[in-house]
Amino acid sequence: QVQLVESGGGLVQAGGALRLSCAASRDISSIFLMAWYRQAPGKQREFVARISSGGNTGYTDSAKGRFTASRDNAKNTMYLQMNGLKPEDTAVYYCQSIERGVVDWGQGTQVTVSS
């Protein structure tokens, strides 16, 4: 099990950028998959981006070309660089880790994009 703490959310104007961080309580180099999800008010939680232990990434269509997931194993931290933010990106963003079938979630960080 790993504890995850997100940070970096906030209020930004449309077209702006934010970098979210997901700090883990232990070494993440062995964690098979880490991912970002988001949940907007009244909607289900949805996948945003993922990054494997080998550095392979994947994105939902709305994030492609705008968001970049990365991980720094030395700092036990995963990041989500979000550029060209849109009002529809407003949501609580959660990080997730999957290791040996165990799924852990952070508590989330709020991202609000004003038009």
Secondary structure as UniProt FT lines:
FT   STRAND          4..7
FT   STRAND          10..13
FT   TURN            14..15
FT   STRAND          18..24
FT   TURN            29..30
FT   STRAND          33..39
FT   TURN            41..42
FT   STRAND          46..52
FT   TURN            53..54
FT   STRAND          57..59
FT   TURN            61..66
FT   STRAND          67..72
FT   HELIX           73..75
FT   STRAND          77..82
FT   HELIX           87..89
FT   STRAND          91..99
FT   TURN            100..101
FT   STRAND          102..105
FT   STRAND          109..114
//
